[in-house]
């Protein structure tokens, strides 16, 4: 079983960027396809994606069938959602809207068992799979907190100082909205660029890996060169839309150009 958290930790230890995929569909076939792919990590999105609490266990089972244990973005920074994601088989969690040190400590406590935290013991698959000891699970589970508000920027130092925070992950869209910059991006707004540069520089200085949700491969490549080490480069729905459009446009272009047909495929 490939644990995405372990892959991320290994790349971060080598200061190497991890390029990942974002999964939003509650479909076991899509999950197995993503599991078989080359992504350094996959994140299943239960906040804005189609995967609900009722779907999560089945979705992670499908990933597991493909040999992968993804991380999960939970819907909110509250213990029940974090407990459920980890019990269902996530190798770590991405926790949204973490605005300060108190919120970061709450996320960490929900990921760890006592005495380090407050995670409740109740292995969902305990009758069918080996269950690691609590200390082993504490050591392996990844706690990534999202920095995506003006308040989080103001309290970034205390978030980074929180023991048990393994990485921060920037949500650039919510960050721009929270800072009064609307839907502006680093490509067209110097203020957004300055915000992202500042967060990345602070995380690098403090030795905490920093991630960024990217809209495409060009953005991911750009920020990898700037020191970001967890880069979501593709979402499966966007990839499907682009692939279908590219194939159809390619077929029409071949027809218009009278490209000679080949036999068979």
DAQUI-V188776 format. One record per pair of residues at least 4 apart in sequence whose C-alpha atoms are under 8 Angstrom apart, sorted by sequence separation. I is the first residue (numbers start at 1). J is the second residue. D is the distance in Angstrom with one decimal. If there is no record, write none. Layout:
i=I j=J d=D
i=I j=J d=D
//
This chain:
i=2 j=6 d=7.8
i=3 j=7 d=6.6
i=4 j=8 d=6.2
i=5 j=9 d=6.2
i=6 j=10 d=6.2
i=7 j=11 d=6.4
i=8 j=12 d=6.1
i=9 j=13 d=6.0
i=10 j=14 d=6.5
i=11 j=15 d=6.2
i=12 j=16 d=5.7
i=27 j=31 d=6.2
i=28 j=32 d=6.2
i=29 j=33 d=6.3
i=30 j=34 d=6.2
i=31 j=35 d=6.1
i=32 j=36 d=6.3
i=33 j=37 d=6.6
i=45 j=49 d=5.1
i=46 j=50 d=6.8
i=51 j=55 d=5.6
i=52 j=56 d=6.1
i=53 j=57 d=7.8
i=55 j=59 d=6.0
i=56 j=60 d=6.1
i=57 j=61 d=6.1
i=58 j=62 d=6.4
i=59 j=63 d=6.5
i=60 j=64 d=6.0
i=61 j=65 d=6.2
i=62 j=66 d=6.6
i=63 j=67 d=6.5
i=64 j=68 d=4.9
i=77 j=81 d=7.6
i=78 j=82 d=6.7
i=79 j=83 d=5.9
i=80 j=84 d=6.0
i=81 j=85 d=6.2
i=82 j=86 d=6.3
i=83 j=87 d=6.0
i=84 j=88 d=6.0
i=85 j=89 d=6.6
i=86 j=90 d=4.8
i=99 j=103 d=6.3
i=100 j=104 d=6.3
i=101 j=105 d=6.1
i=102 j=106 d=6.2
i=103 j=107 d=6.3
i=104 j=108 d=6.3
i=105 j=109 d=6.1
i=106 j=110 d=6.3
i=107 j=111 d=6.5
i=108 j=112 d=6.4
i=109 j=113 d=7.5
i=112 j=116 d=5.9
i=113 j=117 d=4.8
i=114 j=118 d=5.4
i=125 j=129 d=5.8
i=126 j=130 d=6.6
i=132 j=136 d=6.0
i=133 j=137 d=6.3
i=134 j=138 d=6.1
i=135 j=139 d=6.2
i=136 j=140 d=6.2
i=137 j=141 d=5.8
i=148 j=152 d=6.6
i=149 j=153 d=6.6
i=150 j=154 d=6.4
i=151 j=155 d=6.2
i=152 j=156 d=5.6
i=155 j=159 d=6.4
i=156 j=160 d=6.1
i=157 j=161 d=6.2
i=158 j=162 d=6.4
i=171 j=175 d=6.1
i=172 j=176 d=6.1
i=173 j=177 d=6.3
i=174 j=178 d=5.9
i=175 j=179 d=6.2
i=176 j=180 d=6.4
i=177 j=181 d=5.5
i=178 j=182 d=8.0
i=184 j=188 d=6.5
i=185 j=189 d=5.8
i=186 j=190 d=6.5
i=189 j=193 d=6.4
i=190 j=194 d=6.0
i=191 j=195 d=6.2
i=192 j=196 d=6.3
i=193 j=197 d=6.0
i=194 j=198 d=6.0
i=195 j=199 d=6.3
i=196 j=200 d=6.1
i=197 j=201 d=6.0
i=198 j=202 d=6.1
i=199 j=203 d=6.2
i=200 j=204 d=6.1
i=201 j=205 d=6.1
i=202 j=206 d=6.2
i=203 j=207 d=6.0
i=204 j=208 d=6.1
i=215 j=219 d=6.5
i=216 j=220 d=6.4
i=217 j=221 d=6.0
i=218 j=222 d=6.1
i=219 j=223 d=6.3
i=220 j=224 d=6.0
i=221 j=225 d=6.4
i=222 j=226 d=6.7
i=223 j=227 d=6.5
i=224 j=228 d=4.8
i=234 j=238 d=7.2
i=235 j=239 d=6.2
i=236 j=240 d=6.1
i=237 j=241 d=6.3
i=238 j=242 d=6.1
i=239 j=243 d=6.0
i=240 j=244 d=6.2
i=241 j=245 d=6.2
i=242 j=246 d=6.0
i=243 j=247 d=6.2
i=244 j=248 d=6.2
i=245 j=249 d=6.0
i=246 j=250 d=5.9
i=247 j=251 d=6.2
i=248 j=252 d=6.3
i=249 j=253 d=6.1
i=250 j=254 d=6.2
i=251 j=255 d=6.3
i=252 j=256 d=6.2
i=253 j=257 d=6.0
i=254 j=258 d=6.0
i=255 j=259 d=6.5
i=2 j=7 d=7.9
i=11 j=16 d=5.0
i=12 j=17 d=7.1
i=25 j=30 d=7.4
i=26 j=31 d=8.0
i=34 j=39 d=8.0
i=44 j=49 d=7.9
i=45 j=50 d=7.7
i=46 j=51 d=5.1
i=51 j=56 d=6.1
i=63 j=68 d=5.4
i=64 j=69 d=5.8
i=76 j=81 d=7.1
i=77 j=82 d=7.6
i=85 j=90 d=5.6
i=86 j=91 d=6.7
i=98 j=103 d=5.4
i=99 j=104 d=7.7
i=112 j=117 d=4.6
i=113 j=118 d=5.3
i=114 j=119 d=6.9
i=126 j=131 d=6.0
i=132 j=137 d=6.2
i=147 j=152 d=5.6
i=148 j=153 d=7.8
i=160 j=165 d=7.1
i=170 j=175 d=7.8
i=176 j=181 d=4.9
i=177 j=182 d=4.6
i=184 j=189 d=6.0
i=186 j=191 d=7.7
i=203 j=208 d=5.2
i=204 j=209 d=6.9
i=214 j=219 d=5.8
i=215 j=220 d=7.7
i=223 j=228 d=5.6
i=224 j=229 d=6.3
i=234 j=239 d=6.7
i=254 j=259 d=5.2
i=11 j=17 d=6.6
i=12 j=18 d=7.8
i=45 j=51 d=6.7
i=46 j=52 d=5.8
i=63 j=69 d=6.4
i=75 j=81 d=6.9
i=86 j=92 d=6.7
i=98 j=104 d=6.0
i=111 j=117 d=7.0
i=112 j=118 d=6.3
i=113 j=119 d=4.6
i=125 j=131 d=7.9
i=147 j=153 d=7.0
i=159 j=165 d=7.9
i=176 j=182 d=5.8
i=177 j=183 d=6.4
i=186 j=192 d=5.0
i=187 j=193 d=7.4
i=203 j=209 d=6.5
i=204 j=210 d=7.5
i=214 j=220 d=5.7
i=11 j=18 d=6.5
i=35 j=42 d=7.9
i=44 j=51 d=7.7
i=46 j=53 d=7.5
i=63 j=70 d=7.4
i=74 j=81 d=6.1
i=86 j=93 d=7.6
i=109 j=116 d=6.8
i=110 j=117 d=6.2
i=111 j=118 d=7.7
i=112 j=119 d=5.5
i=113 j=120 d=6.8
i=152 j=159 d=7.9
i=176 j=183 d=6.4
i=185 j=192 d=5.9
i=186 j=193 d=4.3
i=203 j=210 d=6.2
i=224 j=231 d=7.3
i=23 j=31 d=7.7
i=34 j=42 d=7.7
i=51 j=59 d=7.8
i=74 j=82 d=6.4
i=85 j=93 d=7.4
i=109 j=117 d=3.9
i=110 j=118 d=5.5
i=111 j=119 d=6.0
i=113 j=121 d=7.6
i=123 j=131 d=7.1
i=160 j=168 d=7.9
i=176 j=184 d=6.5
i=184 j=192 d=7.0
i=185 j=193 d=7.4
i=223 j=231 d=7.9
i=60 j=69 d=7.1
i=108 j=117 d=7.0
i=109 j=118 d=5.3
i=110 j=119 d=4.9
i=147 j=156 d=7.9
i=176 j=185 d=7.5
i=8 j=18 d=6.6
i=46 j=56 d=8.0
i=60 j=70 d=7.5
i=109 j=119 d=6.8
i=173 j=183 d=6.4
i=186 j=196 d=7.7
i=200 j=210 d=6.5
i=74 j=85 d=7.2
i=82 j=93 d=6.9
i=173 j=184 d=7.9
i=181 j=192 d=7.6
i=220 j=231 d=5.7
i=95 j=107 d=7.0
i=173 j=185 d=7.7
i=220 j=232 d=7.0
i=21 j=34 d=7.9
i=72 j=85 d=6.6
i=172 j=185 d=7.6
i=220 j=233 d=5.5
i=219 j=233 d=7.7
i=176 j=192 d=6.5
i=212 j=228 d=6.9
i=217 j=233 d=5.2
i=210 j=227 d=8.0
i=211 j=228 d=5.6
i=214 j=231 d=6.6
i=215 j=232 d=8.0
i=216 j=233 d=5.3
i=217 j=234 d=7.2
i=21 j=39 d=6.1
i=72 j=90 d=6.1
i=77 j=95 d=5.7
i=210 j=228 d=5.4
i=211 j=229 d=5.6
i=212 j=230 d=6.3
i=213 j=231 d=6.1
i=214 j=232 d=5.5
i=215 j=233 d=6.6
i=216 j=234 d=6.1
i=20 j=39 d=4.9
i=23 j=42 d=6.8
i=71 j=90 d=5.2
i=72 j=91 d=7.9
i=74 j=93 d=6.7
i=76 j=95 d=6.5
i=77 j=96 d=6.3
i=209 j=228 d=7.3
i=210 j=229 d=5.7
i=211 j=230 d=4.0
i=212 j=231 d=5.3
i=213 j=232 d=5.2
i=214 j=233 d=5.5
i=215 j=234 d=7.0
i=19 j=39 d=6.1
i=20 j=40 d=5.4
i=21 j=41 d=6.5
i=22 j=42 d=5.8
i=23 j=43 d=5.9
i=24 j=44 d=6.2
i=69 j=89 d=6.6
i=70 j=90 d=5.5
i=71 j=91 d=5.3
i=72 j=92 d=6.4
i=73 j=93 d=5.6
i=74 j=94 d=6.4
i=75 j=95 d=7.7
i=76 j=96 d=5.9
i=77 j=97 d=7.3
i=145 j=165 d=7.0
i=209 j=229 d=6.1
i=210 j=230 d=6.3
i=211 j=231 d=5.6
i=212 j=232 d=6.7
i=213 j=233 d=7.5
i=214 j=234 d=7.5
i=19 j=40 d=5.5
i=20 j=41 d=4.7
i=21 j=42 d=4.8
i=22 j=43 d=5.0
i=23 j=44 d=4.7
i=24 j=45 d=5.4
i=69 j=90 d=5.8
i=70 j=91 d=5.8
i=71 j=92 d=4.6
i=72 j=93 d=4.8
i=73 j=94 d=4.4
i=74 j=95 d=5.9
i=75 j=96 d=7.3
i=76 j=97 d=7.5
i=77 j=98 d=7.3
i=113 j=134 d=6.3
i=143 j=164 d=7.1
i=144 j=165 d=6.3
i=147 j=168 d=6.4
i=209 j=230 d=7.5
i=18 j=40 d=5.6
i=19 j=41 d=7.0
i=20 j=42 d=5.6
i=21 j=43 d=6.5
i=22 j=44 d=6.2
i=23 j=45 d=6.0
i=24 j=46 d=7.5
i=69 j=91 d=5.6
i=70 j=92 d=7.4
i=71 j=93 d=5.3
i=72 j=94 d=6.0
i=73 j=95 d=6.0
i=74 j=96 d=7.2
i=113 j=135 d=7.6
i=143 j=165 d=5.6
i=144 j=166 d=5.7
i=145 j=167 d=6.6
i=146 j=168 d=5.5
i=147 j=169 d=6.0
i=148 j=170 d=5.7
i=18 j=41 d=7.3
i=20 j=43 d=7.6
i=22 j=45 d=7.1
i=71 j=94 d=7.1
i=73 j=96 d=7.4
i=143 j=166 d=5.4
i=144 j=167 d=4.8
i=145 j=168 d=4.9
i=146 j=169 d=4.6
i=147 j=170 d=4.9
i=148 j=171 d=4.9
i=204 j=227 d=7.4
i=24 j=48 d=7.6
i=25 j=49 d=6.5
i=26 j=50 d=5.8
i=142 j=166 d=6.3
i=143 j=167 d=7.0
i=144 j=168 d=5.4
i=145 j=169 d=6.1
i=146 j=170 d=5.6
i=147 j=171 d=6.5
i=148 j=172 d=6.5
i=172 j=196 d=7.9
i=24 j=49 d=4.2
i=25 j=50 d=5.2
i=26 j=51 d=4.8
i=82 j=107 d=8.0
i=86 j=111 d=7.8
i=112 j=137 d=7.8
i=113 j=138 d=6.6
i=144 j=169 d=6.6
i=146 j=171 d=6.7
i=148 j=173 d=7.8
i=149 j=174 d=6.5
i=150 j=175 d=6.7
i=23 j=49 d=7.6
i=24 j=50 d=5.5
i=25 j=51 d=6.1
i=26 j=52 d=7.8
i=44 j=70 d=6.9
i=46 j=72 d=7.1
i=47 j=73 d=6.5
i=77 j=103 d=7.6
i=112 j=138 d=5.2
i=148 j=174 d=5.4
i=149 j=175 d=4.8
i=200 j=226 d=7.9
i=24 j=51 d=6.3
i=43 j=70 d=5.7
i=44 j=71 d=6.4
i=45 j=72 d=6.0
i=46 j=73 d=5.8
i=47 j=74 d=5.7
i=48 j=75 d=7.6
i=79 j=106 d=8.0
i=83 j=110 d=6.7
i=111 j=138 d=7.2
i=148 j=175 d=4.2
i=149 j=176 d=7.9
i=200 j=227 d=7.0
i=31 j=59 d=6.7
i=35 j=63 d=5.5
i=42 j=70 d=5.2
i=43 j=71 d=4.9
i=44 j=72 d=4.7
i=45 j=73 d=4.9
i=46 j=74 d=5.4
i=47 j=75 d=3.9
i=60 j=88 d=7.0
i=61 j=89 d=7.8
i=78 j=106 d=7.8
i=79 j=107 d=7.4
i=82 j=110 d=6.3
i=83 j=111 d=7.1
i=147 j=175 d=7.6
i=150 j=178 d=5.7
i=200 j=228 d=6.7
i=26 j=55 d=6.3
i=31 j=60 d=7.9
i=34 j=63 d=7.7
i=35 j=64 d=7.8
i=41 j=70 d=6.6
i=42 j=71 d=6.4
i=43 j=72 d=5.2
i=44 j=73 d=6.1
i=45 j=74 d=6.9
i=46 j=75 d=5.5
i=47 j=76 d=7.2
i=56 j=85 d=7.4
i=60 j=89 d=6.3
i=77 j=106 d=7.7
i=78 j=107 d=7.3
i=82 j=111 d=6.7
i=149 j=178 d=5.2
i=150 j=179 d=5.4
i=26 j=56 d=7.7
i=28 j=58 d=7.4
i=32 j=62 d=5.7
i=36 j=66 d=5.9
i=41 j=71 d=7.6
i=43 j=73 d=6.6
i=45 j=75 d=8.0
i=60 j=90 d=7.2
i=77 j=107 d=6.2
i=111 j=141 d=7.1
i=148 j=178 d=7.6
i=149 j=179 d=7.0
i=28 j=59 d=5.7
i=31 j=62 d=5.8
i=32 j=63 d=5.4
i=35 j=66 d=5.0
i=36 j=67 d=7.6
i=57 j=88 d=5.0
i=79 j=110 d=5.2
i=111 j=142 d=7.9
i=8 j=40 d=7.0
i=27 j=59 d=6.7
i=31 j=63 d=5.3
i=35 j=67 d=6.5
i=56 j=88 d=7.0
i=57 j=89 d=7.3
i=78 j=110 d=7.7
i=111 j=143 d=6.8
i=7 j=40 d=6.6
i=8 j=41 d=7.1
i=26 j=59 d=6.2
i=29 j=62 d=7.5
i=32 j=65 d=6.9
i=33 j=66 d=7.7
i=35 j=68 d=5.7
i=7 j=41 d=7.3
i=28 j=62 d=5.2
i=32 j=66 d=5.2
i=28 j=63 d=7.6
i=87 j=122 d=7.4
i=108 j=143 d=6.4
i=4 j=40 d=7.0
i=5 j=41 d=7.7
i=83 j=119 d=6.3
i=87 j=123 d=5.8
i=88 j=124 d=6.3
i=107 j=143 d=7.4
i=4 j=41 d=5.0
i=83 j=120 d=7.0
i=87 j=124 d=5.6
i=88 j=125 d=7.8
i=4 j=42 d=7.0
i=87 j=125 d=7.9
i=107 j=145 d=7.6
i=79 j=119 d=7.5
i=168 j=208 d=7.4
i=170 j=210 d=7.5
i=172 j=212 d=7.4
i=104 j=145 d=6.8
i=167 j=208 d=5.7
i=168 j=209 d=6.6
i=169 j=210 d=5.7
i=170 j=211 d=5.9
i=171 j=212 d=6.4
i=172 j=213 d=6.8
i=166 j=208 d=7.0
i=167 j=209 d=4.8
i=168 j=210 d=5.0
i=169 j=211 d=4.2
i=170 j=212 d=4.7
i=171 j=213 d=5.8
i=156 j=199 d=7.8
i=160 j=203 d=7.3
i=166 j=209 d=7.3
i=167 j=210 d=5.7
i=168 j=211 d=6.0
i=169 j=212 d=5.4
i=170 j=213 d=6.4
i=167 j=211 d=7.3
i=169 j=213 d=7.4
i=157 j=202 d=7.9
i=153 j=199 d=7.3
i=160 j=206 d=7.2
i=98 j=145 d=6.1
i=93 j=141 d=7.8
i=95 j=143 d=7.6
i=97 j=145 d=7.8
i=98 j=146 d=5.7
i=99 j=147 d=7.0
i=160 j=208 d=6.9
i=91 j=140 d=7.4
i=92 j=141 d=4.8
i=93 j=142 d=6.1
i=94 j=143 d=6.4
i=95 j=144 d=6.2
i=96 j=145 d=6.4
i=97 j=146 d=5.8
i=98 j=147 d=6.1
i=91 j=141 d=5.4
i=92 j=142 d=4.1
i=93 j=143 d=5.4
i=94 j=144 d=4.7
i=95 j=145 d=4.8
i=96 j=146 d=4.9
i=97 j=147 d=6.6
i=98 j=148 d=7.7
i=99 j=149 d=6.7
i=91 j=142 d=6.5
i=92 j=143 d=5.9
i=93 j=144 d=6.1
i=94 j=145 d=5.7
i=95 j=146 d=5.8
i=96 j=147 d=7.6
i=97 j=148 d=6.2
i=100 j=151 d=7.1
i=92 j=144 d=7.7
i=94 j=146 d=6.8
i=96 j=148 d=7.8
i=97 j=149 d=7.0
i=99 j=151 d=5.3
i=100 j=152 d=5.7
i=99 j=152 d=4.1
i=98 j=152 d=6.5
i=99 j=153 d=7.8
i=101 j=155 d=7.1
i=100 j=155 d=5.2
i=104 j=159 d=5.9
i=108 j=163 d=7.9
i=99 j=155 d=6.9
i=100 j=156 d=7.0
i=108 j=164 d=5.8
i=101 j=158 d=5.1
i=105 j=162 d=6.4
i=108 j=165 d=6.5
i=100 j=158 d=6.6
i=101 j=159 d=4.6
i=104 j=162 d=6.6
i=105 j=163 d=7.7
i=100 j=159 d=5.7
i=105 j=164 d=8.0
i=101 j=161 d=7.9
i=101 j=162 d=6.5
i=104 j=165 d=7.2
i=169 j=230 d=7.6
i=1 j=64 d=7.1
i=4 j=68 d=6.9
i=2 j=67 d=5.7
i=3 j=68 d=5.9
i=4 j=69 d=5.8
i=5 j=70 d=7.5
i=1 j=67 d=4.9
i=2 j=68 d=4.6
i=3 j=69 d=4.7
i=4 j=70 d=5.3
i=5 j=71 d=6.9
i=1 j=68 d=5.7
i=2 j=69 d=6.0
i=3 j=70 d=6.6
i=4 j=71 d=6.6
i=1 j=69 d=6.9
i=71 j=142 d=7.9
i=94 j=169 d=7.8
i=5 j=91 d=5.6
i=4 j=91 d=6.4
i=5 j=92 d=6.1
i=3 j=91 d=5.9
i=6 j=140 d=7.2
i=5 j=140 d=7.2
i=5 j=141 d=6.8
i=5 j=142 d=5.8
i=12 j=209 d=6.7
i=19 j=220 d=7.7
i=17 j=224 d=6.0
i=17 j=227 d=7.8
i=20 j=230 d=7.3
i=22 j=232 d=6.5
i=17 j=228 d=6.7
i=18 j=229 d=5.6
i=19 j=230 d=6.3
i=20 j=231 d=6.0
i=21 j=232 d=5.5
i=24 j=235 d=7.5
i=17 j=229 d=4.1
i=18 j=230 d=5.0
i=19 j=231 d=4.9
i=20 j=232 d=4.5
i=21 j=233 d=6.1
i=22 j=234 d=6.2
i=23 j=235 d=6.1
i=24 j=236 d=7.2
i=25 j=237 d=7.8
i=16 j=229 d=6.4
i=17 j=230 d=6.1
i=18 j=231 d=6.1
i=19 j=232 d=5.8
i=20 j=233 d=5.8
i=21 j=234 d=5.1
i=22 j=235 d=4.5
i=23 j=236 d=5.9
i=24 j=237 d=7.4
i=15 j=229 d=7.2
i=17 j=231 d=7.3
i=19 j=233 d=6.2
i=20 j=234 d=7.1
i=21 j=235 d=5.7
i=22 j=236 d=6.4
i=23 j=237 d=8.0
i=21 j=236 d=7.2
i=12 j=229 d=6.7
i=8 j=230 d=7.9
//
